[in-house]
Structures are given as C-alpha cells and as structure tokens.
Amino acid sequence: MTTKILVLLFGILLLPGVSFAQKINYKGIAGKVVGSWKLVSVEATRPNGDIIRDWGQTPTGFLAYDRNGNVTVQFMRDPRPIAVSGILTSDETKAAFDGYYAYFGNYQIDEKAGVVTHYIKGSLRPYEVGSVYKRLFELSGDKLKLSTPPMPSAAAGSGGESRIYKLTWERVK
C-alpha cells in the first residue's frame, strides 16, 4: 500500500514537467513551416475579383511556428495610427485597436488538404479565444501564403461584404 502511494505521488510530481502540446512531425511540409516569418502583404479579394489592401500597402508583422505546435501571429496596419500624447483619446484607442492584430495558440498541419489549423488560446480580440481558424497554405521556397475562407470584412466602408484574405509571409533568416 505504501509503495503504491509513493509511486502515485512520484507520478503526480512529474506531471508539471510533461508537455501536452502537440509534437509536430518534421517530415515533409510541416517541418518546413516551423520557424519565423515576416509579413509581406495582406490582400483581400472581393466577390467581384477586385483585390484591395485593407491593412495598407506595407503592413508589418510576424508569424512564428515552433516545434511544439505553438503559433503566434502579430501584424499592424500601414500607416500605423499616431497618438498625439502618451494618453490616448477614445478615437486614438479605437484606431490603435483596429490597426493591430495579434493572437497565439496551437496549430496542426494537414499536408494532404493543404490546411493549417490555428487553435486560439489568447487574442487581442477577446471574442476569438477558443476559436479554430483553418487556413489554406502554399509554401514555395521562403514564401508562405495563408488564405482564409470567405469571411465578412470589418474594414470601414465594406458593409461587411465577404472577402478572402491572403497573407504572404517571408521566412526570417
């Protein structure tokens, strides 16, 4: 009985050191996605085929996939809103919020389907926590393109029309 209790206690003490994150299989495309990426462009395709740049001509951003299945995404609008002072007005706060996007979580890659799935654990936008985002991906050399399914645009003046967003990333060397 005492031995069973000691084994149980020892097992419980070891649990904090155990990682429950998904380990990525590094064969094929999955291994090539791991790393750091800088944002090149954000393009939105409208239903009529027109391409617009809701986030400006040269938005800035960073994407990272690690070997333990973690992902982080951050990017900001071009041009970035400027605050007059260190204390933001409500309009400046809204512009700063609308001009920045960030989340983190875990990911899985389905090479056969060409899909990377992001499981959102934390986000600048609280309503996204717990969301699951599936993105089509194309990997060519040092370029990674992620595309959304058609989704309503939150861009000013868009009327919430459905758009497909394509984010192009370049590997950080």
Backbone as CSV, one residue per row, in Angstrom:
resi,resn,N_x,N_y,N_z,CA_x,CA_y,CA_z,C_x,C_y,C_z
1,MET,0.827,-1.199,0.000,0.000,0.000,0.000,0.861,1.247,0.000
2,THR,1.881,1.291,0.878,2.772,2.453,0.955,3.512,2.646,-0.359
3,THR,3.932,1.566,-1.010,4.638,1.644,-2.287,3.731,2.246,-3.350
4,LYS,2.461,1.824,-3.387,1.516,2.352,-4.376,1.319,3.855,-4.178
5,ILE,1.219,4.291,-2.938,1.041,5.717,-2.640,2.275,6.502,-3.078
6,LEU,3.465,5.979,-2.793,4.702,6.664,-3.184,4.825,6.768,-4.705
7,VAL,4.474,5.692,-5.412,4.519,5.707,-6.879,3.526,6.734,-7.413
8,LEU,2.325,6.774,-6.853,1.310,7.740,-7.259,1.787,9.169,-7.015
9,LEU,2.333,9.443,-5.833,2.844,10.777,-5.513,4.002,11.167,-6.445
10,PHE,4.891,10.239,-6.714,6.014,10.499,-7.611,5.497,10.852,-9.012
11,GLY,4.481,10.106,-9.471,3.885,10.380,-10.780,3.244,11.754,-10.835
12,ILE,2.566,12.151,-9.771,1.935,13.474,-9.710,2.995,14.570,-9.729
13,LEU,4.090,14.355,-9.026,5.168,15.348,-9.011,5.810,15.522,-10.383
14,LEU,5.811,14.484,-11.196,6.400,14.570,-12.528,5.490,15.258,-13.542
15,LEU,4.190,15.259,-13.302,3.250,15.821,-14.266,3.548,17.259,-14.692
16,PRO,3.937,18.183,-13.799,4.183,19.550,-14.260,5.261,19.637,-15.337
17,GLY,6.166,18.684,-15.393,7.220,18.711,-16.404,6.803,18.088,-17.721
18,VAL,5.605,17.522,-17.787,5.137,16.882,-19.007,4.448,17.913,-19.883
19,SER,4.788,17.922,-21.166,4.158,18.846,-22.099,3.004,18.145,-22.800
20,PHE,1.848,18.800,-22.828,0.703,18.237,-23.508,0.513,18.862,-24.889
21,ALA,1.446,19.741,-25.313,1.370,20.349,-26.646,1.645,19.278,-27.689
22,GLN,1.032,19.467,-28.854,1.218,18.535,-29.949,2.660,18.603,-30.453
23,LYS,3.285,17.458,-30.655,4.608,17.425,-31.269,4.401,17.338,-32.781
24,ILE,5.132,18.150,-33.523,4.975,18.211,-34.966,5.872,17.182,-35.632
25,ASN,5.329,16.478,-36.614,6.114,15.552,-37.419,6.875,16.396,-38.443
26,TYR,8.200,16.355,-38.381,9.009,17.252,-39.206,9.313,16.744,-40.591
27,LYS,8.690,15.685,-40.989,8.889,15.205,-42.352,7.958,15.977,-43.271
28,GLY,8.392,16.269,-44.460,7.542,16.943,-45.428,7.375,18.424,-45.136
29,ILE,6.222,18.946,-45.519,5.947,20.382,-45.436,5.917,20.880,-43.994
30,ALA,5.397,20.081,-43.078,5.268,20.523,-41.685,6.601,21.006,-41.128
31,GLY,7.665,20.309,-41.420,8.976,20.711,-40.936,9.469,21.993,-41.573
32,LYS,9.016,22.272,-42.779,9.451,23.482,-43.489,8.699,24.728,-43.039
33,VAL,7.556,24.536,-42.388,6.759,25.671,-41.902,7.312,26.200,-40.580
34,VAL,7.922,25.323,-39.789,8.459,25.724,-38.487,9.493,26.828,-38.676
35,GLY,9.360,27.883,-37.877,10.301,28.992,-37.929,9.599,30.327,-37.817
36,SER,10.342,31.383,-38.129,9.840,32.755,-38.022,9.625,33.331,-39.412
37,TRP,8.546,34.100,-39.539,8.138,34.655,-40.826,7.784,36.133,-40.648
38,LYS,8.180,36.972,-41.609,7.776,38.392,-41.573,6.713,38.620,-42.638
39,LEU,5.803,39.521,-42.333,4.675,39.801,-43.218,5.129,40.603,-44.434
40,VAL,4.696,40.159,-45.604,4.985,40.856,-46.855,3.759,41.640,-47.309
41,SER,2.574,40.999,-47.255,1.361,41.687,-47.695,0.114,41.026,-47.136
42,VAL,-0.965,41.825,-47.091,-2.302,41.337,-46.751,-3.207,41.817,-47.873
43,GLU,-3.761,40.867,-48.617,-4.647,41.207,-49.729,-6.022,40.610,-49.476
44,ALA,-7.043,41.394,-49.800,-8.422,40.932,-49.663,-9.043,40.882,-51.057
45,THR,-9.604,39.732,-51.410,-10.271,39.586,-52.704,-11.770,39.723,-52.489
46,ARG,-12.353,40.696,-53.183,-13.783,40.961,-53.089,-14.548,39.966,-53.956
47,PRO,-15.859,39.844,-53.768,-16.658,38.904,-54.577,-16.550,39.161,-56.085
48,ASN,-16.303,40.425,-56.488,-16.189,40.736,-57.916,-14.771,40.499,-58.459
49,GLY,-13.861,40.019,-57.593,-12.495,39.717,-58.025,-11.495,40.829,-57.765
50,ASP,-11.977,42.023,-57.418,-11.059,43.120,-57.109,-10.225,42.775,-55.881
51,ILE,-8.948,43.167,-55.913,-8.054,42.959,-54.770,-7.802,44.304,-54.117
52,ILE,-8.012,44.344,-52.798,-7.770,45.566,-52.045,-6.841,45.249,-50.881
53,ARG,-6.277,46.285,-50.322,-5.336,46.133,-49.210,-5.878,46.870,-47.983
54,ASP,-6.766,46.190,-47.253,-7.380,46.752,-46.044,-6.339,47.211,-45.022
55,TRP,-5.187,46.555,-44.985,-4.165,46.820,-43.975,-3.061,47.728,-44.503
56,GLY,-3.274,48.359,-45.660,-2.302,49.285,-46.235,-1.356,48.591,-47.212
57,GLN,-0.484,49.380,-47.809,0.427,48.848,-48.830,1.551,47.995,-48.247
58,THR,2.043,48.366,-47.075,3.160,47.613,-46.477,2.935,47.409,-44.969
59,PRO,1.952,46.572,-44.620,1.756,46.286,-43.196,2.985,45.556,-42.652
60,THR,3.180,45.637,-41.346,4.313,44.996,-40.686,3.786,43.880,-39.801
61,GLY,4.491,42.741,-39.793,4.011,41.669,-38.941,4.998,40.543,-38.763
62,PHE,4.622,39.613,-37.888,5.473,38.492,-37.514,4.597,37.278,-37.257
63,LEU,5.044,36.132,-37.745,4.371,34.854,-37.540,5.436,33.851,-37.125
64,ALA,5.154,33.035,-36.132,6.110,32.005,-35.726,5.385,30.704,-35.434
65,TYR,5.942,29.621,-35.965,5.511,28.261,-35.652,6.691,27.582,-34.975
66,ASP,6.466,26.950,-33.809,7.587,26.253,-33.171,7.404,24.740,-33.257
67,ARG,8.413,24.033,-32.801,8.452,22.571,-32.912,7.483,21.870,-31.971
68,ASN,6.923,22.601,-31.020,5.987,22.009,-30.058,4.531,22.253,-30.421
69,GLY,4.283,22.811,-31.613,2.908,23.036,-32.036,2.323,24.355,-31.600
70,ASN,3.178,25.330,-31.228,2.706,26.656,-30.827,2.807,27.629,-31.999
71,VAL,1.866,28.558,-32.063,1.859,29.583,-33.099,1.603,30.942,-32.454
72,THR,2.199,31.973,-33.016,1.900,33.350,-32.627,1.851,34.203,-33.891
73,VAL,0.893,35.119,-33.940,0.683,35.988,-35.099,0.493,37.409,-34.593
74,GLN,1.199,38.359,-35.217,1.007,39.781,-34.916,1.217,40.580,-36.197
75,PHE,0.361,41.540,-36.446,0.638,42.482,-37.528,-0.096,43.791,-37.298
76,MET,0.423,44.843,-37.970,-0.184,46.169,-37.809,-0.309,46.869,-39.149
77,ARG,-1.287,47.734,-39.184,-1.663,48.492,-40.376,-0.552,49.445,-40.821
78,ASP,-0.533,49.721,-42.106,0.329,50.748,-42.685,-0.581,51.819,-43.280
79,PRO,-0.482,53.050,-42.848,0.398,53.545,-41.790,-0.205,53.271,-40.414
80,ARG,0.671,53.117,-39.441,0.252,52.901,-38.058,-0.326,54.197,-37.518
81,PRO,-1.495,54.160,-36.853,-2.047,55.386,-36.260,-1.057,56.021,-35.278
82,ILE,-1.023,57.320,-35.265,-0.110,58.057,-34.387,-0.917,58.730,-33.281
83,ALA,-0.415,58.608,-32.058,-1.058,59.260,-30.919,-0.390,60.615,-30.677
84,VAL,-1.191,61.598,-30.312,-0.675,62.945,-30.061,0.147,62.993,-28.783
85,SER,-0.303,62.233,-27.764,0.416,62.232,-26.490,0.448,60.813,-25.941
86,GLY,0.981,60.663,-24.748,1.046,59.353,-24.105,-0.291,58.867,-23.597
87,ILE,-1.259,59.751,-23.527,-2.604,59.377,-23.092,-3.506,59.411,-24.322
88,LEU,-4.028,58.253,-24.686,-4.822,58.150,-25.911,-6.255,58.635,-25.695
89,THR,-6.760,59.336,-26.688,-8.181,59.677,-26.692,-8.950,58.417,-27.065
90,SER,-10.265,58.433,-26.951,-11.047,57.249,-27.325,-10.918,56.964,-28.821
91,ASP,-10.828,58.004,-29.651,-10.649,57.799,-31.098,-9.278,57.197,-31.395
92,GLU,-8.243,57.657,-30.686,-6.895,57.111,-30.880,-6.817,55.659,-30.409
93,THR,-7.518,55.360,-29.312,-7.546,53.986,-28.802,-8.217,53.064,-29.813
94,LYS,-9.329,53.491,-30.374,-10.031,52.693,-31.385,-9.158,52.497,-32.613
95,ALA,-8.493,53.555,-33.071,-7.619,53.446,-34.250,-6.455,52.493,-33.982
96,ALA,-5.891,52.555,-32.777,-4.787,51.655,-32.419,-5.275,50.204,-32.380
97,PHE,-6.438,49.978,-31.785,-7.016,48.630,-31.703,-7.330,48.096,-33.101
98,ASP,-7.982,48.915,-33.924,-8.357,48.492,-35.276,-7.138,48.281,-36.171
99,GLY,-6.026,48.927,-35.834,-4.823,48.848,-36.661,-3.810,47.819,-36.216
100,TYR,-4.179,46.955,-35.264,-3.250,45.940,-34.776,-4.009,44.642,-34.580
101,TYR,-3.357,43.526,-34.888,-3.998,42.229,-34.751,-2.992,41.256,-34.157
102,ALA,-3.409,40.480,-33.176,-2.488,39.534,-32.544,-3.250,38.396,-31.879
103,TYR,-2.674,37.184,-31.997,-3.173,36.052,-31.238,-2.077,35.008,-31.099
104,PHE,-2.302,34.043,-30.196,-1.386,32.922,-30.037,-2.186,31.677,-29.705
105,GLY,-1.568,30.524,-29.906,-2.233,29.265,-29.598,-1.422,28.093,-30.094
106,ASN,-2.133,27.067,-30.535,-1.507,25.860,-31.064,-1.912,25.703,-32.523
107,TYR,-1.191,24.836,-33.224,-1.519,24.596,-34.627,-1.326,23.133,-34.993
108,GLN,-2.000,22.734,-36.081,-1.835,21.423,-36.702,-1.793,21.635,-38.202
109,ILE,-1.040,20.786,-38.877,-0.950,20.876,-40.335,-1.502,19.598,-40.952
110,ASP,-2.393,19.767,-41.917,-2.911,18.662,-42.716,-2.316,18.839,-44.113
111,GLU,-1.196,18.156,-44.351,-0.491,18.322,-45.631,-1.346,17.913,-46.810
112,LYS,-2.094,16.828,-46.652,-2.908,16.311,-47.753,-3.944,17.337,-48.206
113,ALA,-4.579,18.002,-47.231,-5.617,19.002,-47.540,-5.019,20.379,-47.821
114,GLY,-3.725,20.562,-47.486,-3.105,21.877,-47.664,-3.658,22.900,-46.694
115,VAL,-3.939,22.448,-45.455,-4.574,23.316,-44.454,-3.745,23.345,-43.178
116,VAL,-3.572,24.544,-42.629,-3.018,24.685,-41.286,-4.161,25.194,-40.414
117,THR,-4.324,24.575,-39.248,-5.396,24.952,-38.332,-4.786,25.595,-37.099
118,HIS,-5.273,26.788,-36.763,-4.828,27.519,-35.567,-5.923,27.413,-34.509
119,TYR,-5.527,26.989,-33.310,-6.433,26.887,-32.162,-6.098,28.060,-31.240
120,ILE,-6.965,29.057,-31.177,-6.675,30.315,-30.498,-6.828,30.180,-28.986
121,LYS,-5.728,30.448,-28.270,-5.718,30.400,-26.801,-5.781,31.797,-26.192
122,GLY,-5.237,32.800,-26.898,-5.258,34.180,-26.429,-5.243,35.112,-27.622
123,SER,-5.936,36.242,-27.510,-6.048,37.169,-28.637,-6.275,38.590,-28.139
124,LEU,-5.836,39.554,-28.937,-6.148,40.955,-28.675,-7.665,41.148,-28.655
125,ARG,-8.352,40.372,-29.458,-9.807,40.429,-29.534,-10.386,39.277,-28.693
126,PRO,-10.924,39.585,-27.506,-11.361,38.543,-26.565,-12.339,37.528,-27.150
127,TYR,-13.186,37.942,-28.085,-14.172,37.017,-28.655,-13.531,35.919,-29.496
128,GLU,-12.248,36.031,-29.831,-11.579,34.998,-30.631,-11.039,33.843,-29.788
129,VAL,-10.882,34.044,-28.488,-10.324,32.994,-27.630,-11.220,31.754,-27.729
130,GLY,-10.598,30.624,-28.024,-11.333,29.376,-28.210,-11.712,29.110,-29.661
131,SER,-11.481,30.080,-30.545,-11.805,29.896,-31.960,-10.823,28.936,-32.621
132,VAL,-11.261,28.361,-33.722,-10.430,27.483,-34.541,-10.434,28.067,-35.951
133,TYR,-9.244,28.420,-36.441,-9.121,29.010,-37.777,-8.404,28.053,-38.707
134,LYS,-9.070,27.697,-39.794,-8.460,26.861,-40.824,-8.002,27.776,-41.957
135,ARG,-6.743,27.613,-42.350,-6.156,28.435,-43.410,-5.537,27.530,-44.465
136,LEU,-5.888,27.788,-45.720,-5.193,27.105,-46.803,-3.772,27.640,-46.826
137,PHE,-2.798,26.790,-47.106,-1.432,27.283,-47.176,-0.742,26.833,-48.450
138,GLU,0.158,27.700,-48.914,1.037,27.401,-50.041,2.445,27.743,-49.580
139,LEU,3.350,26.805,-49.736,4.739,27.021,-49.357,5.592,26.873,-50.599
140,SER,6.339,27.939,-50.910,7.211,27.931,-52.079,8.507,28.623,-51.703
141,GLY,9.567,27.835,-51.521,10.848,28.401,-51.113,10.712,29.082,-49.768
142,ASP,11.055,30.370,-49.718,10.985,31.148,-48.479,9.702,31.958,-48.355
143,LYS,8.678,31.627,-49.143,7.386,32.318,-49.079,6.307,31.358,-48.583
144,LEU,5.495,31.854,-47.669,4.361,31.114,-47.135,3.124,31.975,-47.338
145,LYS,2.110,31.415,-48.010,0.856,32.136,-48.218,-0.240,31.420,-47.453
146,LEU,-0.953,32.184,-46.626,-2.094,31.668,-45.870,-3.349,32.378,-46.360
147,SER,-4.389,31.606,-46.676,-5.641,32.174,-47.180,-6.806,31.764,-46.301
148,THR,-7.680,32.724,-46.053,-8.884,32.458,-45.271,-9.980,31.939,-46.196
149,PRO,-10.973,31.289,-45.640,-12.194,31.062,-46.422,-12.895,32.417,-46.558
150,PRO,-13.901,32.540,-47.417,-14.641,33.808,-47.480,-15.161,34.172,-46.092
151,MET,-14.931,35.443,-45.715,-15.356,35.900,-44.389,-15.780,37.357,-44.468
152,PRO,-16.694,37.788,-43.591,-17.142,39.182,-43.615,-15.997,40.125,-43.272
153,SER,-15.895,41.206,-44.021,-14.858,42.195,-43.758,-15.312,43.153,-42.665
154,ALA,-14.372,43.508,-41.801,-14.639,44.506,-40.764,-14.093,45.866,-41.174
155,ALA,-13.532,45.955,-42.389,-12.938,47.210,-42.855,-14.007,48.290,-42.988
156,ALA,-13.617,49.507,-42.646,-14.538,50.643,-42.744,-15.053,50.766,-44.174
157,GLY,-16.356,50.954,-44.308,-16.955,51.151,-45.620,-17.180,49.870,-46.407
158,SER,-16.860,48.705,-45.838,-17.006,47.449,-46.582,-18.427,46.906,-46.546
159,GLY,-19.227,47.375,-45.589,-20.579,46.856,-45.448,-20.603,45.398,-45.016
160,GLY,-19.455,44.898,-44.522,-19.378,43.509,-44.082,-19.378,42.500,-45.218
161,GLU,-19.051,42.973,-46.460,-19.060,42.045,-47.590,-18.057,40.903,-47.363
162,SER,-18.325,39.776,-47.970,-17.477,38.606,-47.836,-16.189,38.793,-48.651
163,ARG,-15.055,38.520,-48.017,-13.756,38.648,-48.687,-12.888,37.450,-48.340
164,ILE,-11.985,37.128,-49.250,-10.972,36.107,-48.994,-9.667,36.851,-48.752
165,TYR,-9.064,36.613,-47.599,-7.812,37.284,-47.242,-6.634,36.351,-47.519
166,LYS,-5.610,36.898,-48.159,-4.376,36.153,-48.396,-3.236,36.930,-47.762
167,LEU,-2.571,36.285,-46.815,-1.409,36.876,-46.151,-0.169,36.187,-46.695
168,THR,0.785,36.974,-47.185,2.019,36.441,-47.709,3.126,36.743,-46.712
169,TRP,3.864,35.711,-46.339,4.936,35.793,-45.350,6.256,35.367,-45.985
170,GLU,7.352,35.915,-45.499,8.681,35.548,-45.967,9.500,35.070,-44.764
171,ARG,10.218,33.961,-44.957,10.999,33.384,-43.858,12.056,34.388,-43.379
172,VAL,12.189,34.515,-42.059,13.215,35.343,-41.457,14.497,34.507,-41.414
173,LYS,15.554,35.084,-41.939,16.839,34.349,-41.978,17.818,34.952,-41.002
